[in-house]
Each structure stands twice: as structure tokens, then as C-alpha cells.
Amino acid sequence: MNEELFMTTPLSNNPFTPGFQEMCEYRCFKNIGQILNWPVSHLLKLDGFTYHYYQELWKYLDKNNLVSLLKY
């Protein structure tokens, strides 16, 4: 999958846990690109975005060789 398609694919089409998807819906994140617009330090300050969800996101990005897209 190319990077642009990866970034714009709806989160509901990705293998995230129901909790992660609910948090994203609450935060109005519709795709990975919208999440990755923010530095990790900002994401972890958002209500509902826990370190557990950060790990879930990191593992998913790692599986797709895209961890380098995370901003710190």
C-alpha cells in the first residue's frame, strides 16, 4: 500500500481495537493521516488518547514499516 493511500484509508478499514476506534471517533480522527499530523507528545495529552493507544498505533505503523511518520 502506498503512503498516501495508507494515510487516507478510513480508520474503520484498519485492524484497530474497538476502543481505539471509539477514541478516534470521539477525537474526530477519520484516518491515520489526521492522527499523524500531531506530535506524540500532543496526542498523549488528548482526553482519551492513552499510552496503550499510542502503543497500538506504533505497532500498526511498525507492521507497515511506517514508524518514521510519527512526530516527536
C-alpha positions as CSV (number, residue, x, y, z in Angstrom):
1,M,0.0,0.0,0.0
2,N,1.4,3.4,-0.9
3,E,1.9,6.0,1.8
4,E,-0.9,8.4,0.5
5,L,-3.4,5.6,0.4
6,F,-2.3,4.4,3.9
7,M,-2.7,7.9,5.3
8,T,-6.2,8.4,3.9
9,T,-7.8,5.0,4.4
10,P,-10.7,5.3,6.9
11,L,-9.7,4.0,10.4
12,S,-12.7,1.7,10.3
13,N,-10.9,-0.2,7.5
14,N,-7.8,-0.8,9.7
15,P,-7.4,-3.5,12.3
16,F,-7.6,-1.3,15.4
17,T,-9.4,-2.4,18.6
18,P,-12.9,-1.1,19.2
19,G,-11.6,1.1,22.0
20,F,-9.0,2.8,19.7
21,Q,-11.7,3.3,17.0
22,E,-14.1,4.8,19.6
23,M,-11.4,7.2,20.9
24,C,-10.6,8.3,17.3
25,E,-14.3,8.9,16.6
26,Y,-14.6,10.9,19.8
27,R,-11.5,13.0,18.7
28,C,-12.9,13.3,15.1
29,F,-9.9,11.4,13.6
30,K,-11.1,9.8,10.4
31,N,-7.8,8.4,9.1
32,I,-4.2,7.7,10.1
33,G,-3.1,10.9,8.4
34,Q,-5.2,13.1,10.8
35,I,-3.6,11.4,13.8
36,L,-0.1,11.7,12.4
37,N,-0.5,15.4,11.9
38,W,0.1,15.8,15.6
39,P,3.3,15.1,17.6
40,V,3.1,12.1,20.0
41,S,3.5,14.5,23.0
42,H,0.3,16.3,21.9
43,L,-1.6,13.1,21.3
44,L,-0.8,11.8,24.7
45,K,-2.3,15.0,26.3
46,L,-5.6,14.5,24.5
47,D,-8.5,13.2,26.6
48,G,-8.9,9.5,25.8
49,F,-5.6,9.0,23.9
50,T,-3.7,6.7,26.3
51,Y,-0.3,5.3,26.2
52,H,-1.9,2.0,25.4
53,Y,-3.4,3.5,22.2
54,Y,-0.1,5.0,21.4
55,Q,1.4,1.5,21.5
56,E,-1.4,0.2,19.4
57,L,-0.7,2.9,16.8
58,W,3.1,2.3,17.0
59,K,2.7,-1.4,16.4
60,Y,0.4,-0.9,13.5
61,L,2.8,1.6,11.9
62,D,5.8,-0.7,12.6
63,K,4.0,-3.6,10.9
64,N,3.7,-1.4,7.8
65,N,7.2,0.0,8.1
66,L,6.0,3.5,8.7
67,V,7.0,4.3,12.2
68,S,9.1,7.1,10.8
69,L,5.9,9.0,10.2
70,L,5.4,9.6,13.9
71,K,6.3,13.1,15.0
72,Y,8.1,13.5,18.4
